[in-house]
Amino acid sequence: MLATNSASLRRFMRRLLGWSDNRAVELAIRSLKTAIDHRAALVLCGEGDLVPIAHGLHRRALGDDRPFVVCDPRRTNMPESVRSPANRPSGVAALEVAAGGSLCVRARRLPHDFPALVAQLRAIDDVLFMVCAQRDYTMQLLGRPAPITVPPLARRAAEVDQVIAEYAAEAIAELGVPRTAFTAADHRWVREHAAGSLSEVEKATLRLVALRTSRNTSVAAARLGMALVSLTRWLGRRTLPPMISNQSEPCVSIAPTAQLVGHLDDAIAGPPIGRVNALNHGSAEPFGKCDTRTSSEAGPMLTSGAGDAP
């Protein structure tokens, strides 16, 4: 039922923590198993928003069929979508929705009813409780199990290419497209413009693959489960690789480098994570084709604009 020893989970842990730090990976697996057994909370430490990483761990350890719920008091009640997990501002309400799955909170943004949430967590054993923190506050007490500390991607320059390739491979598997949907030019673009964090790489690779294999921006947004305006704003803040920013040009695939092919083969060897497979893929053009209309007819593929990137 649980997958704490699966190859997919271990591969994901190495992506998070580094391929050379076997000790950190083993400790992280041990901490995750302890949390799944409901003997402790799972603490994630690191820079930026760690909720997407917590969600990734949930999907690989418990599966997509189990609920993953975030308790963020600054957000309203939100159902699960392709882009984001469900949210409840109340801890007790979030715990009810998370039954059988995972409940995730941010340490800097705890719900007002956190004491009641903790009391209920101690009385049940069917929810994996995750806490995302910017620093390891357990070290003061030498707490065990050890938290999972995710190092900044900026400190892993030698591994950035492999991180990009693995996220690209997952995007390819999730959208059900050929490996050529993510080109060497795409890879270079992500490395240069969207490699500030793991979540940024994940978002960029999935969107590039969707854009490259869709007839226009509207189709890509639908396949990603995004509002068209959100994807347009993301595009408007970036100059994208060739064949994406101008869809009226022929789609000429750029052959991936030998190193990239190897990384993709390794990543694709694992089972796909089915986050977007339920979407209607029939709206995409057949692979290898591209819309031959003008860019204004095909839909908004902007290269400048305003607004916050989602």
C-alpha positions, 0 to 999 in steps of 0.5 A: 500500500505504501511506497517508502521503499519504491524506486520512484520515491528514492529517485525523487529524494535524490533529486531533492537532496542530491545524488551524492548524499546517500546518507541524507537520502536514507535519513529522509526515507526513514523520517518519511516512514516514521511520519507515515506510521504516525509516530511523528510529523514530517518536517521539511526545511529549506528556502522558498515554498516547500508545499510543492515538494511536500505534495510530490512526496505525498504522491510518491509515498501514498499515491494520487488517490489519497487526499493532500490538503494544505491548511493556510489561514490566509487562503479561503476554502479551495478545492483541489485543482490541477495547479494546486492542492485543496486548502482549508483555513481551519486546521480542524476542517483541513484534518477532516478533508485529509482523512486517509491522506496528508495534511500540510501546514507552513510553520510561519502561517499556522491556523488559529485553531492549531492547538485543537488540530494537534489534539486531534492529530494525537488521537488519530492514525490515518493522516500524514502530517507535514510541516514546512519550515524555513529553518530547522527548529528541531536542532535545538532539542536534537529532535528525532526523526531528523527533518528533511532539509532541502538544499538550495538549487544554487548550491547544486550547480553540477546537478541542475541539468539532471534535475531539469531532465527528470522534471522534463521526463515527468512532464512528458509522461504526464502529458503523454507526448514524445520525448522530443517535446522537450528539446535541448533549447528548452533545457538550456532555457530552463537552466538559464531562466527558471532554475531558481528552485525545484518548484520553478523548474517543475513549473517551467518544464511542464509548461514548456512541454504543454506549449510545444505540443499544443496548437496555441496558448488556449489549448496549452492552458486547458491541458494544464488546467490553468486559466488562459490569463494566468498562462499568458501572464507567465509568458508575458514576463519571459522570452521563450525558446524558439518555436514557442514564442512564435507558433507561426513558424514550423515546429522543428525539433531540436535533437536532445544532447546525449547527456539529456537523453540519458537523464530522460531515459533514467527518469522515464524508467520510473512509473509516471505520476498522473497529475494531468493525464485526466485532462482532455488531450484530444485538443492537442495537435498531432505530434510533429505538427504545428498550427500554420495560422498567424500568431494572432489567429492561433491565440495569444502567444505573448512575449511581453506583458504585465502581471504576477506570474502564477 
